[in-house]
Amino acid sequence: MRLVSAYGLERTRRRARLNLFLGSVLVIGVVVLALLGPSFSPYSPREQVLAHSNRPPDKDHWFGTDALGRDLFTRTLYGARLSLGIALAVVLLNLLIGLPYGALAGWYGGRVDMFLMGVLDILYGIPPLLYIIFFLVVLGPGLTGVFLTLGLAYWLDLARQVRSQVLVLKEAEFVLAARALGLGPWQIFWQELLPNMLAPLAVTLTFHIPQAIFLEAFLSYLGLGVQAPWASWGVLVAEGVASMRSAPWQLLFPASLLSLTILGFNLLGEGLQQLTMDN
Amino acid sequence: MLEYLARRLGLSLLVLWVIATITFFLMHSLPGGPFTGEKSLPEAIQKNLEERYQLQAPVWQRYRAFLGRLLRFDLGPSYRYLGKGVNQILTEAFPVSATLGVLALALAFGLGIPLGIQGAVRQGTFFDQILLVFTALGMSLPTLVLAPVLLYLFALRLGWLPPALWGGPAHLVLPVVSLALLPTALVTRLVRSSMAAVLPAEYLQLARAKGLAERAVLYRHALPNALIPVLAYLGPLAAGVLTGSFVIERVFALPGLGEHFVASIYNRDYGLIMGVTLFYSSLLVGLNLLVDLVCAWLHPRFALVRQRGGGH
């Protein structure tokens, strides 16, 4: 029996390493493309050359051009900057709300915990998507709106996770020792609690990124997200769908890059998860 | 148990009330109204309309009237589709969305459960590896990418299936498949991992020692326990299918509820906004409640932990 489980463990580790490797290759690849790619491209993402409209991919335009003659390769890379940037900002905002919320509930316990978790339970019951769409219409569609609504909507699971970890950690001996030494809650949080929560937090945040990328694309597809002349992947996919009958490459390239990026983050998250569960 | 039931029911109703209230006041804080369009109406007509729909009353008075009607399950008139009640619009559009959603979830469980079980039983084999690769891909292909690609291939290129609109069963194939891929991948993964955790249990060895067929051991003894985490995930899964249905209904031009929701906000159709929001929310809240109760019934400890406000 022990032999079997040791074999299983080895297999999990191998899978974790493979996931981590493939995930990081994809993620690093896309990030490098997004950061450096545009500066090597001779085209601007917004310059319209109507004489070159709807060209299929060739050696001048690797991904072809769109209906207004803009180079799709350049647009896709700028779109990567936008989509990745928004996702990162959204995840940071999630963290900024979820971490203190969960930490307060877990650390103080009692009535504070009851109140904070009660509010959380109610918020959990509300389907976030309805509110996101609602607020976007109120705020007006656009970058800020997407960032704010997604950032304010998806911190709930983070808060729960932080709370349950703090609940466990605050009973740990090293935290009791720190308390006995007279450290305040603030110092204990930064020096003792946070470092011990980092690994599982990193896993959750890694899974949040593809979610945010996906949601941003979804909102932009509905016309509520990023507006022209800016173009995130969601906008590019929406434009591609509109013209897929006559110019399928306009859908194919942005859609592939979007899916590969989501795959990359998912693999990375899975690898990290397997690795942390191992320890 | 009874206390838990009462508590959960109370919480669900509270959630719905919070949603109704927030939506109501937010909606009335939006600039413009249902009868302000690009072409402004003559003043007298505008006034008549506002009187007819009681738009001049203070917000809190309308809120009270709205709650009163809501208790009788009457969602009031639509401000856009004149002469139609919100209830009527919902009953017209809901069957479309429900058919899509239920079929997609049925496909997800019908395929995901057997695949997941096989994956867990044959851990580490070639079959398992392939399964993991495909589910990873399935979880990374957004509906927004999959639906247009399927539409392009099977409707526009090959011409096997109709590209859009609501009609016979052939019209359902592409939308349901695009909607089902993500939940299928998720259910397969969940079943696989929870089955893998259950399989080494001693009671299964006992069942085998009693001479039960392997099929019966897996499906009758292992599966019920392995399904609990899957069940607990049904709420988020349904919410995901809902998100997907917004995209699907737009890509395939289906007359479902999703389009009504986005359009109603743009139209300031107060009645319809409230109707769709509350309808979707009750659906999801009700489903979550049902799942929690079933979980508590299968696993009494679950209820106890939730009741004490404990974490996972």
Interface residues (C-beta under 8 A of the other chain):
Chain A: G8 R11 R15 D113 M114 M117 D121 I122 G125 I126 P127 P128 L129 L130 I133 F134 V137 V138 R160 R163 S164 L167 P210 F214 A217 F218 Y221 L222 L224 G234 V237 G240 V241 M244 R245 P248 L251 A255 L258 S259 L260 I262 L263 N266 L267 E270
Chain B: L11 S12 L14 V15 L16 V18 I19 T23 L26 S29 L30 Q123 G124 L132 A136 L137 M139 S140 L141 P142 L144 V145 P148 V149 L151 Y152 L156 A239 L242 T243 F246 V247 R250 V251 F261 V262 I265 Y266 T277 Y280 S281 L284 V285 N288 G309 G310 G311 H312
